[in-house]
Amino acid sequence: MTNNQKLSDLAHAVQSSQERNSVVELVYNETTGQFEPSVKGAPVEGTIVTQMTKEGFA
Amino acid sequence: MMSPLRLKKEQEVLAERVPPNMYRFEGLNSFSPYLLIAAMTNSGKVYTLKIHLETFPENVPQVEVLNPIRDKKGKKLNEVSGQMHVLGSLHGHTLICHYSAASWTPQVSLYKIFIKCRLWFEMYEEHLKTGYNIDTFLKHQS
């Protein structure tokens, strides 16, 4: 998987995670330093940052 | 300015979650304290943030990107842009618009600011690749 494809998957995950009733969670893995999509309820390694994304940016 | 207790808590959180060689506090005993922290995106690019701490946590801290930041067309991102979540520039460096004053609370940690900026960089790289503005992916605070 090339870096370009990975980035697009992440962008889609970021968008999906912000939708109402979304089952996508955005996780920041402190060990790898990478953002990873996950499914709600699944065990994760890192911090779920979905709510932070939903809060929005200025 | 941060109280000693708040500083200690912030340092503890960062120590748990960020490699020690990726950040450092500077000028803590001066009128211009700041945090330098590196953010490496999933693609491996490294950006450096300077988070100004003069009035943190009472007010939203300014966050400078010390790397040159240009949009897909090559234009410097140094002007206010809602679409790119940019607040303008400071000393020629792009300022990321991470929190509005209306949404800010003193409980927001430096680590949370780092994560938001880290995400901004990911979507900035998506912008460079696709041309879509950052607010296509990162919505605005209500």
N, CA and C atoms of all chains as a GROMACS GRO file, in nm:
protein
  600
    1MET      N    1   0.087  -0.119   0.000
    1MET     CA    2   0.000   0.000   0.000
    1MET      C    3   0.090   0.123   0.000
    2THR      N    4   0.068   0.212  -0.096
    2THR     CA    5   0.155   0.330  -0.104
    2THR      C    6   0.111   0.434  -0.002
    3ASN      N    7   0.196   0.530   0.024
    3ASN     CA    8   0.161   0.635   0.117
    3ASN      C    9   0.040   0.712   0.068
    4ASN      N   10   0.027   0.734  -0.065
    4ASN     CA   11  -0.085   0.812  -0.116
    4ASN      C   12  -0.216   0.743  -0.081
    5GLN      N   13  -0.222   0.610  -0.098
    5GLN     CA   14  -0.347   0.539  -0.069
    5GLN      C   15  -0.379   0.547   0.079
    6LYS      N   16  -0.276   0.534   0.164
    6LYS     CA   17  -0.299   0.541   0.308
    6LYS      C   18  -0.358   0.675   0.345
    7LEU      N   19  -0.309   0.781   0.290
    7LEU     CA   20  -0.357   0.913   0.325
    7LEU      C   21  -0.503   0.927   0.287
    8SER      N   22  -0.544   0.882   0.172
    8SER     CA   23  -0.683   0.892   0.131
    8SER      C   24  -0.774   0.812   0.224
    9ASP      N   25  -0.732   0.696   0.265
    9ASP     CA   26  -0.812   0.616   0.358
    9ASP      C   27  -0.832   0.692   0.488
   10LEU      N   28  -0.727   0.757   0.533
   10LEU     CA   29  -0.737   0.833   0.658
   10LEU      C   30  -0.833   0.950   0.640
   11ALA      N   31  -0.823   1.018   0.528
   11ALA     CA   32  -0.912   1.132   0.503
   11ALA      C   33  -1.059   1.086   0.502
   12HIS      N   34  -1.083   0.973   0.439
   12HIS     CA   35  -1.219   0.918   0.438
   12HIS      C   36  -1.263   0.882   0.579
   13ALA      N   37  -1.172   0.827   0.656
   13ALA     CA   38  -1.205   0.789   0.794
   13ALA      C   39  -1.235   0.913   0.878
   14VAL      N   40  -1.158   1.019   0.856
   14VAL     CA   41  -1.181   1.144   0.931
   14VAL      C   42  -1.321   1.195   0.899
   15GLN      N   43  -1.357   1.195   0.772
   15GLN     CA   44  -1.489   1.243   0.733
   15GLN      C   45  -1.599   1.153   0.790
   16SER      N   46  -1.580   1.023   0.777
   16SER     CA   47  -1.682   0.928   0.823
   16SER      C   48  -1.703   0.938   0.973
   17SER      N   49  -1.594   0.956   1.046
   17SER     CA   50  -1.604   0.956   1.192
   17SER      C   51  -1.686   1.073   1.243
   18GLN      N   52  -1.701   1.176   1.162
   18GLN     CA   53  -1.773   1.294   1.206
   18GLN      C   54  -1.922   1.288   1.174
   19GLU      N   55  -1.964   1.186   1.100
   19GLU     CA   56  -2.104   1.174   1.064
   19GLU      C   57  -2.184   1.119   1.182
   20ARG      N   58  -2.310   1.163   1.188
   20ARG     CA   59  -2.396   1.112   1.295
   20ARG      C   60  -2.412   0.961   1.278
   21ASN      N   61  -2.415   0.889   1.387
   21ASN     CA   62  -2.433   0.743   1.386
   21ASN      C   63  -2.320   0.668   1.317
   22SER      N   64  -2.208   0.736   1.300
   22SER     CA   65  -2.094   0.668   1.237
   22SER      C   66  -2.039   0.560   1.329
   23VAL      N   67  -1.991   0.450   1.270
   23VAL     CA   68  -1.929   0.345   1.349
   23VAL      C   69  -1.777   0.355   1.340
   24VAL      N   70  -1.730   0.459   1.271
   24VAL     CA   71  -1.586   0.476   1.254
   24VAL      C   72  -1.530   0.560   1.368
   25GLU      N   73  -1.425   0.511   1.428
   25GLU     CA   74  -1.353   0.588   1.529
   25GLU      C   75  -1.217   0.624   1.472
   26LEU      N   76  -1.167   0.742   1.512
   26LEU     CA   77  -1.031   0.781   1.475
   26LEU      C   78  -0.944   0.763   1.599
   27VAL      N   79  -0.836   0.690   1.580
   27VAL     CA   80  -0.748   0.657   1.693
   27VAL      C   81  -0.608   0.712   1.666
   28TYR      N   82  -0.548   0.769   1.770
   28TYR     CA   83  -0.408   0.809   1.760
   28TYR      C   84  -0.327   0.708   1.839
   29ASN      N   85  -0.242   0.636   1.769
   29ASN     CA   86  -0.158   0.534   1.832
   29ASN      C   87  -0.029   0.600   1.877
   30GLU      N   88  -0.015   0.617   2.009
   30GLU     CA   89   0.104   0.686   2.060
   30GLU      C   90   0.232   0.608   2.035
   31THR      N   91   0.220   0.476   2.021
   31THR     CA   92   0.340   0.395   2.000
   31THR      C   93   0.397   0.418   1.860
   32THR      N   94   0.310   0.418   1.762
   32THR     CA   95   0.356   0.437   1.624
   32THR      C   96   0.356   0.584   1.582
   33GLY      N   97   0.279   0.665   1.657
   33GLY     CA   98   0.267   0.807   1.622
   33GLY      C   99   0.178   0.829   1.502
   34GLN      N  100   0.092   0.729   1.470
   34GLN     CA  101   0.009   0.740   1.351
   34GLN      C  102  -0.139   0.741   1.388
   35PHE      N  103  -0.217   0.806   1.301
   35PHE     CA  104  -0.362   0.798   1.312
   35PHE      C  105  -0.409   0.671   1.243
   36GLU      N  106  -0.509   0.607   1.304
   36GLU     CA  107  -0.561   0.484   1.247
   36GLU      C  108  -0.713   0.485   1.260
   37PRO      N  109  -0.784   0.441   1.156
   37PRO     CA  110  -0.928   0.426   1.173
   37PRO      C  111  -0.957   0.296   1.248
   38SER      N  112  -1.067   0.298   1.320
   38SER     CA  113  -1.109   0.178   1.391
   38SER      C  114  -1.262   0.173   1.389
   39VAL      N  115  -1.316   0.068   1.441
   39VAL     CA  116  -1.461   0.053   1.448
   39VAL      C  117  -1.504   0.072   1.593
   40LYS      N  118  -1.613   0.139   1.613
   40LYS     CA  119  -1.662   0.162   1.750
   40LYS      C  120  -1.678   0.031   1.824
   41GLY      N  121  -1.627   0.032   1.943
   41GLY     CA  122  -1.640  -0.087   2.026
   41GLY      C  123  -1.524  -0.183   2.014
   42ALA      N  124  -1.445  -0.170   1.910
   42ALA     CA  125  -1.330  -0.260   1.893
   42ALA      C  126  -1.218  -0.216   1.986
   43PRO      N  127  -1.139  -0.313   2.036
   43PRO     CA  128  -1.026  -0.272   2.120
   43PRO      C  129  -0.926  -0.191   2.038
   44VAL      N  130  -0.873  -0.088   2.101
   44VAL     CA  131  -0.779  -0.002   2.028
   44VAL      C  132  -0.649   0.010   2.105
   45GLU      N  133  -0.546   0.040   2.031
   45GLU     CA  134  -0.417   0.067   2.093
   45GLU      C  135  -0.390   0.216   2.072
   46GLY      N  136  -0.412   0.295   2.174
   46GLY     CA  137  -0.393   0.438   2.160
   46GLY      C  138  -0.512   0.514   2.215
   47THR      N  139  -0.526   0.637   2.170
   47THR     CA  140  -0.630   0.726   2.221
   47THR      C  141  -0.734   0.750   2.113
   48ILE      N  142  -0.860   0.731   2.148
   48ILE     CA  143  -0.967   0.761   2.053
   48ILE      C  144  -0.982   0.912   2.048
   49VAL      N  145  -0.969   0.968   1.929
   49VAL     CA  146  -0.970   1.114   1.915
   49VAL      C  147  -1.088   1.162   1.832
   50THR      N  148  -1.184   1.076   1.813
   50THR     CA  149  -1.301   1.109   1.730
   50THR      C  150  -1.372   1.234   1.782
   51GLN      N  151  -1.394   1.239   1.911
   51GLN     CA  152  -1.467   1.351   1.969
   51GLN      C  153  -1.393   1.482   1.945
   52MET      N  154  -1.261   1.474   1.952
   52MET     CA  155  -1.177   1.591   1.927
   52MET      C  156  -1.200   1.641   1.785
   53THR      N  157  -1.216   1.549   1.694
   53THR     CA  158  -1.238   1.585   1.554
   53THR      C  159  -1.378   1.643   1.537
   54LYS      N  160  -1.474   1.582   1.605
   54LYS     CA  161  -1.613   1.629   1.595
   54LYS      C  162  -1.627   1.770   1.652
   55GLU      N  163  -1.544   1.802   1.752
   55GLU     CA  164  -1.550   1.936   1.811
   55GLU      C  165  -1.522   2.042   1.707
   56GLY      N  166  -1.441   2.007   1.609
   56GLY     CA  167  -1.410   2.098   1.500
   56GLY      C  168  -1.287   2.184   1.525
   57PHE      N  169  -1.256   2.262   1.423
   57PHE     CA  170  -1.142   2.352   1.425
   57PHE      C  171  -1.192   2.494   1.405
   58ALA      N  172  -1.111   2.587   1.446
   58ALA     CA  173  -1.153   2.727   1.434
   58ALA      C  174  -1.128   2.779   1.292
   59MET      N  175  -0.045   3.252   3.253
   59MET     CA  176   0.072   3.163   3.252
   59MET      C  177   0.041   3.039   3.338
   60MET      N  178   0.106   2.930   3.307
   60MET     CA  179   0.079   2.807   3.380
   60MET      C  180   0.129   2.814   3.524
   61SER      N  181   0.048   2.758   3.614
   61SER     CA  182   0.096   2.740   3.751
   61SER      C  183   0.196   2.625   3.751
   62PRO      N  184   0.278   2.615   3.855
   62PRO     CA  185   0.372   2.502   3.862
   62PRO      C  186   0.300   2.367   3.858
   63LEU      N  187   0.182   2.361   3.921
   63LEU     CA  188   0.108   2.234   3.923
   63LEU      C  189   0.059   2.198   3.782
   64ARG      N  190   0.009   2.299   3.713
   64ARG     CA  191  -0.040   2.275   3.577
   64ARG      C  192   0.075   2.233   3.487
   65LEU      N  193   0.188   2.300   3.500
   65LEU     CA  194   0.305   2.265   3.419
   65LEU      C  195   0.346   2.121   3.444
   66LYS      N  196   0.344   2.083   3.568
   66LYS     CA  197   0.383   1.945   3.605
   66LYS      C  198   0.288   1.845   3.539
   67LYS      N  199   0.158   1.876   3.543
   67LYS     CA  200   0.060   1.785   3.482
   67LYS      C  201   0.081   1.776   3.332
   68GLU      N  202   0.106   1.892   3.271
   68GLU     CA  203   0.127   1.892   3.125
   68GLU      C  204   0.251   1.810   3.090
   69GLN      N  205   0.356   1.828   3.168
   69GLN     CA  206   0.479   1.754   3.142
   69GLN      C  207   0.458   1.604   3.160
   70GLU      N  208   0.379   1.568   3.260
   70GLU     CA  209   0.353   1.425   3.283
   70GLU      C  210   0.279   1.363   3.165
   71VAL      N  211   0.180   1.434   3.116
   71VAL     CA  212   0.102   1.381   3.003
   71VAL      C  213   0.190   1.366   2.880
   72LEU      N  214   0.268   1.467   2.852
   72LEU     CA  215   0.356   1.460   2.734
   72LEU      C  216   0.459   1.348   2.751
   73ALA      N  217   0.512   1.333   2.870
   73ALA     CA  218   0.613   1.230   2.894
   73ALA      C  219   0.555   1.090   2.870
   74GLU      N  220   0.426   1.075   2.899
   74GLU     CA  221   0.362   0.943   2.879
   74GLU      C  222   0.337   0.915   2.731
   75ARG      N  223   0.314   1.019   2.652
   75ARG     CA  224   0.258   0.998   2.518
   75ARG      C  225   0.344   1.043   2.401
   76VAL      N  226   0.446   1.121   2.429
   76VAL     CA  227   0.530   1.174   2.320
   76VAL      C  228   0.676   1.139   2.350
   77PRO      N  229   0.750   1.085   2.251
   77PRO     CA  230   0.893   1.055   2.276
   77PRO      C  231   0.966   1.179   2.323
   78PRO      N  232   1.056   1.164   2.422
   78PRO     CA  233   1.120   1.281   2.482
   78PRO      C  234   1.203   1.365   2.386
   79ASN      N  235   1.252   1.302   2.278
   79ASN     CA  236   1.332   1.380   2.183
   79ASN      C  237   1.246   1.459   2.085
   80MET      N  238   1.112   1.452   2.102
   80MET     CA  239   1.022   1.519   2.008
   80MET      C  240   0.970   1.652   2.063
   81TYR      N  241   1.001   1.685   2.186
   81TYR     CA  242   0.950   1.811   2.239
   81TYR      C  243   1.043   1.866   2.346
   82ARG      N  244   1.032   1.998   2.366
   82ARG     CA  245   1.097   2.058   2.481
   82ARG      C  246   1.031   2.192   2.513
   83PHE      N  247   1.028   2.222   2.641
   83PHE     CA  248   0.980   2.351   2.688
   83PHE      C  249   1.096   2.448   2.688
   84GLU      N  250   1.070   2.571   2.649
   84GLU     CA  251   1.173   2.675   2.647
   84GLU      C  252   1.121   2.800   2.719
   85GLY      N  253   1.214   2.870   2.779
   85GLY     CA  254   1.182   3.001   2.837
   85GLY      C  255   1.079   2.999   2.948
   86LEU      N  256   1.074   2.891   3.024
   86LEU     CA  257   0.969   2.879   3.126
   86LEU      C  258   0.983   2.983   3.236
   87ASN      N  259   1.100   3.036   3.253
   87ASN     CA  260   1.118   3.139   3.356
   87ASN      C  261   1.125   3.278   3.294
   88SER      N  262   1.076   3.290   3.173
   88SER     CA  263   1.077   3.418   3.103
   88SER      C  264   0.934   3.464   3.077
   89PHE      N  265   0.920   3.580   3.015
   89PHE     CA  266   0.787   3.629   2.978
   89PHE      C  267   0.737   3.567   2.848
   90SER      N  268   0.820   3.490   2.782
   90SER     CA  269   0.782   3.429   2.653
   90SER      C  270   0.808   3.278   2.652
   91PRO      N  271   0.743   3.208   2.742
   91PRO     CA  272   0.763   3.062   2.741
   91PRO      C  273   0.693   2.998   2.621
   92TYR      N  274   0.746   2.886   2.577
   92TYR     CA  275   0.680   2.816   2.467
   92TYR      C  276   0.718   2.669   2.469
   93LEU      N  277   0.642   2.593   2.394
   93LEU     CA  278   0.669   2.450   2.378
   93LEU      C  279   0.702   2.426   2.231
   94LEU      N  280   0.816   2.365   2.208
   94LEU     CA  281   0.851   2.320   2.073
   94LEU      C  282   0.818   2.172   2.067
   95ILE      N  283   0.741   2.132   1.966
   95ILE     CA  284   0.705   1.991   1.958
   95ILE      C  285   0.698   1.949   1.812
   96ALA      N  286   0.757   1.835   1.784
   96ALA     CA  287   0.761   1.785   1.646
   96ALA      C  288   0.643   1.693   1.622
   97ALA      N  289   0.590   1.702   1.502
   97ALA     CA  290   0.479   1.616   1.463
   97ALA      C  291   0.516   1.545   1.334
   98MET      N  292   0.521   1.411   1.338
   98MET     CA  293   0.551   1.335   1.218
   98MET      C  294   0.422   1.274   1.166
   99THR      N  295   0.390   1.303   1.042
   99THR     CA  296   0.265   1.252   0.986
   99THR      C  297   0.280   1.106   0.947
  100ASN      N  298   0.168   1.046   0.911
  100ASN     CA  299   0.170   0.905   0.870
  100ASN      C  300   0.264   0.882   0.751
  101SER      N  301   0.284   0.987   0.670
  101SER     CA  302   0.370   0.973   0.552
  101SER      C  303   0.518   0.986   0.588
  102GLY      N  304   0.546   1.025   0.712
  102GLY     CA  305   0.685   1.036   0.756
  102GLY      C  306   0.742   1.178   0.753
  103LYS      N  307   0.661   1.273   0.709
  103LYS     CA  308   0.710   1.412   0.709
  103LYS      C  309   0.705   1.467   0.851
  104VAL      N  310   0.803   1.549   0.885
  104VAL     CA  311   0.810   1.606   1.020
  104VAL      C  312   0.788   1.756   1.014
  105TYR      N  313   0.698   1.802   1.098
  105TYR     CA  314   0.670   1.944   1.111
  105TYR      C  315   0.700   1.984   1.256
  106THR      N  316   0.739   2.109   1.274
  106THR     CA  317   0.767   2.157   1.410
  106THR      C  318   0.669   2.265   1.448
  107LEU      N  319   0.610   2.247   1.564
  107LEU     CA  320   0.514   2.343   1.618
  107LEU      C  321   0.578   2.423   1.731
  108LYS      N  322   0.545   2.550   1.735
  108LYS     CA  323   0.584   2.633   1.850
  108LYS      C  324   0.454   2.681   1.914
  109ILE      N  325   0.427   2.630   2.034
  109ILE     CA  326   0.305   2.665   2.104
  109ILE      C  327   0.339   2.771   2.209
  110HIS      N  328   0.285   2.889   2.191
  110HIS     CA  329   0.315   3.001   2.281
  110HIS      C  330   0.238   2.985   2.411
  111LEU      N  331   0.306   3.003   2.522
  111LEU     CA  332   0.247   2.973   2.652
  111LEU      C  333   0.226   3.095   2.742
  112GLU      N  334   0.246   3.215   2.686
  112GLU     CA  335   0.238   3.334   2.772
  112GLU      C  336   0.108   3.343   2.850
  113THR      N  337  -0.004   3.312   2.784
  113THR     CA  338  -0.134   3.326   2.852
  113THR      C  339  -0.209   3.193   2.858
  114PHE      N  340  -0.136   3.084   2.833
  114PHE     CA  341  -0.195   2.952   2.846
  114PHE      C  342  -0.199   2.915   2.994
  115PRO      N  343  -0.304   2.856   3.046
  115PRO     CA  344  -0.422   2.803   2.978
  115PRO      C  345  -0.543   2.896   2.975
  116GLU      N  346  -0.526   3.018   3.026
  116GLU     CA  347  -0.643   3.106   3.032
  116GLU      C  348  -0.696   3.139   2.893
  117ASN      N  349  -0.605   3.154   2.796
  117ASN     CA  350  -0.644   3.190   2.660
  117ASN      C  351  -0.591   3.090   2.558
  118VAL      N  352  -0.653   3.090   2.440
  118VAL     CA  353  -0.608   3.001   2.332
  118VAL      C  354  -0.464   3.036   2.297
  119PRO      N  355  -0.374   2.940   2.302
  119PRO     CA  356  -0.235   2.972   2.266
  119PRO      C  357  -0.218   2.979   2.114
  120GLN      N  358  -0.130   3.070   2.073
  120GLN     CA  359  -0.096   3.074   1.931
  120GLN      C  360  -0.007   2.954   1.900
  121VAL      N  361  -0.031   2.892   1.784
  121VAL     CA  362   0.050   2.777   1.743
  121VAL      C  363   0.109   2.806   1.606
  122GLU      N  364   0.240   2.826   1.606
  122GLU     CA  365   0.314   2.852   1.482
  122GLU      C  366   0.365   2.722   1.423
  123VAL      N  367   0.365   2.714   1.292
  123VAL     CA  368   0.432   2.603   1.225
  123VAL      C  369   0.565   2.655   1.175
  124LEU      N  370   0.674   2.602   1.226
  124LEU     CA  371   0.804   2.657   1.192
  124LEU      C  372   0.851   2.616   1.052
  125ASN      N  373   0.788   2.517   0.992
  125ASN     CA  374   0.820   2.478   0.854
  125ASN      C  375   0.747   2.573   0.759
  126PRO      N  376   0.804   2.597   0.640
  126PRO     CA  377   0.728   2.676   0.541
  126PRO      C  378   0.606   2.595   0.494
  127ILE      N  379   0.490   2.661   0.499
  127ILE     CA  380   0.366   2.593   0.462
  127ILE      C  381   0.306   2.666   0.343
  128ARG      N  382   0.290   2.592   0.233
  128ARG     CA  383   0.233   2.649   0.111
  128ARG      C  384   0.118   2.561   0.067
  129ASP      N  385   0.022   2.621  -0.002
  129ASP     CA  386  -0.090   2.540  -0.050
  129ASP      C  387  -0.049   2.466  -0.178
  130LYS      N  388  -0.145   2.394  -0.235
  130LYS     CA  389  -0.114   2.310  -0.351
  130LYS      C  390  -0.066   2.392  -0.470
  131LYS      N  391  -0.108   2.518  -0.472
  131LYS     CA  392  -0.065   2.604  -0.584
  131LYS      C  393   0.067   2.673  -0.554
  132GLY      N  394   0.124   2.647  -0.440
  132GLY     CA  395   0.253   2.706  -0.404
  132GLY      C  396   0.244   2.837  -0.329
  133LYS      N  397   0.122   2.880  -0.298
  133LYS     CA  398   0.105   3.008  -0.228
  133LYS      C  399   0.126   2.986  -0.078
  134LYS      N  400   0.200   3.079  -0.016
  134LYS     CA  401   0.222   3.068   0.130
  134LYS      C  402   0.088   3.075   0.203
  135LEU      N  403   0.074   2.990   0.302
  135LEU     CA  404  -0.047   2.992   0.386
  135LEU      C  405  -0.019   3.084   0.504
  136ASN      N  406  -0.017   3.213   0.478
  136ASN     CA  407   0.013   3.308   0.585
  136ASN      C  408  -0.094   3.414   0.601
  137GLU      N  409  -0.209   3.389   0.538
  137GLU     CA  410  -0.323   3.480   0.555
  137GLU      C  411  -0.439   3.403   0.618
  138VAL      N  412  -0.527   3.478   0.682
  138VAL     CA  413  -0.642   3.414   0.746
  138VAL      C  414  -0.722   3.336   0.641
  139SER      N  415  -0.753   3.213   0.674
  139SER     CA  416  -0.831   3.130   0.582
  139SER      C  417  -0.915   3.033   0.663
  140GLY      N  418  -1.046   3.052   0.657
  140GLY     CA  419  -1.135   2.959   0.724
  140GLY      C  420  -1.129   2.822   0.659
  141GLN      N  421  -1.115   2.821   0.528
  141GLN     CA  422  -1.116   2.694   0.454
  141GLN      C  423  -0.996   2.607   0.488
  142MET      N  424  -0.886   2.673   0.525
  142MET     CA  425  -0.764   2.598   0.557
  142MET      C  426  -0.736   2.596   0.708
  143HIS      N  427  -0.828   2.652   0.786
  143HIS     CA  428  -0.810   2.660   0.932
  143HIS      C  429  -0.677   2.726   0.967
  144VAL      N  430  -0.653   2.840   0.905
  144VAL     CA  431  -0.530   2.917   0.928
  144VAL      C  432  -0.568   3.054   0.983
  145LEU      N  433  -0.493   3.096   1.086
  145LEU     CA  434  -0.525   3.222   1.155
  145LEU      C  435  -0.443   3.338   1.102
  146GLY      N  436  -0.355   3.313   1.007
  146GLY     CA  437  -0.265   3.417   0.959
  146GLY      C  438  -0.123   3.370   0.982
  147SER      N  439  -0.035   3.466   1.016
  147SER     CA  440   0.104   3.426   1.039
  147SER      C  441   0.164   3.508   1.153
  148LEU      N  442   0.270   3.452   1.208
  148LEU     CA  443   0.346   3.519   1.313
  148LEU      C  444   0.493   3.499   1.279
  149HIS      N  445   0.566   3.609   1.267
  149HIS     CA  446   0.708   3.601   1.228
  149HIS      C  447   0.724   3.523   1.098
  150GLY      N  448   0.625   3.533   1.010
  150GLY     CA  449   0.634   3.465   0.881
  150GLY      C  450   0.592   3.319   0.885
  151HIS      N  451   0.552   3.270   1.003
  151HIS     CA  452   0.513   3.130   1.015
  151HIS      C  453   0.362   3.118   1.023
  152THR      N  454   0.312   3.014   0.954
  152THR     CA  455   0.169   2.988   0.954
  152THR      C  456   0.118   2.963   1.096
  153LEU      N  457   0.002   3.021   1.127
  153LEU     CA  458  -0.063   2.996   1.255
  153LEU      C  459  -0.183   2.906   1.231
  154ILE      N  460  -0.184   2.791   1.297
  154ILE     CA  461  -0.297   2.699   1.283
  154ILE      C  462  -0.411   2.748   1.372
  155CYS      N  463  -0.530   2.746   1.316
  155CYS     CA  464  -0.649   2.787   1.390
  155CYS      C  465  -0.710   2.664   1.456
  156HIS      N  466  -0.660   2.627   1.574
  156HIS     CA  467  -0.700   2.501   1.636
  156HIS      C  468  -0.824   2.512   1.723
  157TYR      N  469  -0.838   2.623   1.792
  157TYR     CA  470  -0.955   2.646   1.876
  157TYR      C  471  -0.998   2.790   1.859
  158SER      N  472  -1.128   2.812   1.859
  158SER     CA  473  -1.176   2.951   1.863
  158SER      C  474  -1.179   2.994   2.009
  159ALA      N  475  -1.179   3.124   2.030
  159ALA     CA  476  -1.186   3.176   2.167
  159ALA      C  477  -1.316   3.131   2.234
  160ALA      N  478  -1.423   3.124   2.154
  160ALA     CA  479  -1.554   3.086   2.209
  160ALA      C  480  -1.556   2.941   2.254
  161SER      N  481  -1.475   2.857   2.194
  161SER     CA  482  -1.476   2.713   2.226
  161SER      C  483  -1.368   2.676   2.327
  162TRP      N  484  -1.284   2.772   2.360
  162TRP     CA  485  -1.170   2.741   2.445
  162TRP      C  486  -1.211   2.730   2.593
  163THR      N  487  -1.147   2.635   2.661
  163THR     CA  488  -1.157   2.631   2.808
  163THR      C  489  -1.016   2.606   2.860
  164PRO      N  490  -0.988   2.651   2.983
  164PRO     CA  491  -0.854   2.629   3.040
  164PRO      C  492  -0.821   2.481   3.063
  165GLN      N  493  -0.923   2.395   3.052
  165GLN     CA  494  -0.899   2.252   3.072
  165GLN      C  495  -0.833   2.184   2.952
  166VAL      N  496  -0.829   2.252   2.838
  166VAL     CA  497  -0.768   2.191   2.720
  166VAL      C  498  -0.618   2.177   2.744
  167SER      N  499  -0.567   2.057   2.720
  167SER     CA  500  -0.425   2.031   2.747
  167SER      C  501  -0.338   2.060   2.624
  168LEU      N  502  -0.210   2.074   2.650
  168LEU     CA  503  -0.116   2.093   2.539
  168LEU      C  504  -0.115   1.968   2.450
  169TYR      N  505  -0.133   1.852   2.510
  169TYR     CA  506  -0.136   1.729   2.431
  169TYR      C  507  -0.255   1.730   2.335
  170LYS      N  508  -0.367   1.779   2.381
  170LYS     CA  509  -0.485   1.784   2.294
  170LYS      C  510  -0.461   1.882   2.178
  171ILE      N  511  -0.397   1.994   2.208
  171ILE     CA  512  -0.363   2.089   2.102
  171ILE      C  513  -0.270   2.022   2.001
  172PHE      N  514  -0.173   1.947   2.052
  172PHE     CA  515  -0.079   1.876   1.965
  172PHE      C  516  -0.154   1.778   1.874
  173ILE      N  517  -0.246   1.702   1.930
  173ILE     CA  518  -0.319   1.603   1.849
  173ILE      C  519  -0.401   1.673   1.740
  174LYS      N  520  -0.464   1.784   1.775
  174LYS     CA  521  -0.543   1.856   1.674
  174LYS      C  522  -0.454   1.907   1.562
  175CYS      N  523  -0.339   1.961   1.600
  175CYS     CA  524  -0.247   2.012   1.498
  175CYS      C  525  -0.189   1.897   1.416
  176ARG      N  526  -0.164   1.787   1.482
  176ARG     CA  527  -0.115   1.667   1.413
  176ARG      C  528  -0.214   1.624   1.306
  177LEU      N  529  -0.341   1.632   1.339
  177LEU     CA  530  -0.447   1.596   1.244
  177LEU      C  531  -0.455   1.701   1.133
  178TRP      N  532  -0.432   1.826   1.169
  178TRP     CA  533  -0.431   1.933   1.067
  178TRP      C  534  -0.324   1.903   0.964
  179PHE      N  535  -0.207   1.857   1.008
  179PHE     CA  536  -0.099   1.826   0.914
  179PHE      C  537  -0.139   1.712   0.821
  180GLU      N  538  -0.207   1.613   0.874
  180GLU     CA  539  -0.249   1.502   0.788
  180GLU      C  540  -0.342   1.552   0.678
  181MET      N  541  -0.436   1.638   0.716
  181MET     CA  542  -0.531   1.688   0.617
  181MET      C  543  -0.468   1.794   0.527
  182TYR      N  544  -0.365   1.860   0.577
  182TYR     CA  545  -0.288   1.952   0.492
  182TYR      C  546  -0.221   1.872   0.380
  183GLU      N  547  -0.165   1.757   0.416
  183GLU     CA  548  -0.101   1.673   0.313
  183GLU      C  549  -0.206   1.618   0.216
  184GLU      N  550  -0.326   1.593   0.267
  184GLU     CA  551  -0.433   1.550   0.178
  184GLU      C  552  -0.467   1.663   0.080
  185HIS      N  553  -0.467   1.785   0.131
  185HIS     CA  554  -0.491   1.902   0.045
  185HIS      C  555  -0.383   1.909  -0.065
  186LEU      N  556  -0.258   1.888  -0.027
  186LEU     CA  557  -0.149   1.896  -0.126
  186LEU      C  558  -0.168   1.790  -0.235
  187LYS      N  559  -0.224   1.679  -0.195
  187LYS     CA  560  -0.241   1.567  -0.288
  187LYS      C  561  -0.364   1.588  -0.377
  188THR      N  562  -0.472   1.636  -0.318
  188THR     CA  563  -0.600   1.638  -0.390
  188THR      C  564  -0.649   1.777  -0.428
  189GLY      N  565  -0.600   1.880  -0.359
  189GLY     CA  566  -0.650   2.015  -0.384
  189GLY      C  567  -0.771   2.051  -0.299
  190TYR      N  568  -0.831   1.955  -0.232
  190TYR     CA  569  -0.945   1.985  -0.145
  190TYR      C  570  -0.898   2.068  -0.026
  191ASN      N  571  -0.976   2.169   0.011
  191ASN     CA  572  -0.942   2.249   0.128
  191ASN      C  573  -0.949   2.164   0.255
  192ILE      N  574  -0.879   2.208   0.356
  192ILE     CA  575  -0.872   2.131   0.480
  192ILE      C  576  -1.010   2.118   0.545
  193ASP      N  577  -1.095   2.222   0.529
  193ASP     CA  578  -1.226   2.211   0.594
  193ASP      C  579  -1.320   2.114   0.522
  194THR      N  580  -1.274   2.056   0.414
  194THR     CA  581  -1.347   1.944   0.353
  194THR      C  582  -1.345   1.825   0.449
  195PHE      N  583  -1.238   1.816   0.526
  195PHE     CA  584  -1.220   1.702   0.616
  195PHE      C  585  -1.239   1.740   0.763
  196LEU      N  586  -1.194   1.859   0.799
  196LEU     CA  587  -1.201   1.903   0.938
  196LEU      C  588  -1.302   2.016   0.948
  197LYS      N  589  -1.414   1.984   1.012
  197LYS     CA  590  -1.522   2.083   1.012
  197LYS      C  591  -1.492   2.197   1.109
  198HIS      N  592  -1.577   2.300   1.101
  198HIS     CA  593  -1.558   2.419   1.183
  198HIS      C  594  -1.629   2.404   1.315
  199GLN      N  595  -1.574   2.468   1.416
  199GLN     CA  596  -1.638   2.467   1.547
  199GLN      C  597  -1.765   2.550   1.539
  200SER      N  598  -1.869   2.499   1.606
  200SER     CA  599  -1.996   2.574   1.603
  200SER      C  600  -2.002   2.670   1.721
   0.00000   0.00000   0.00000
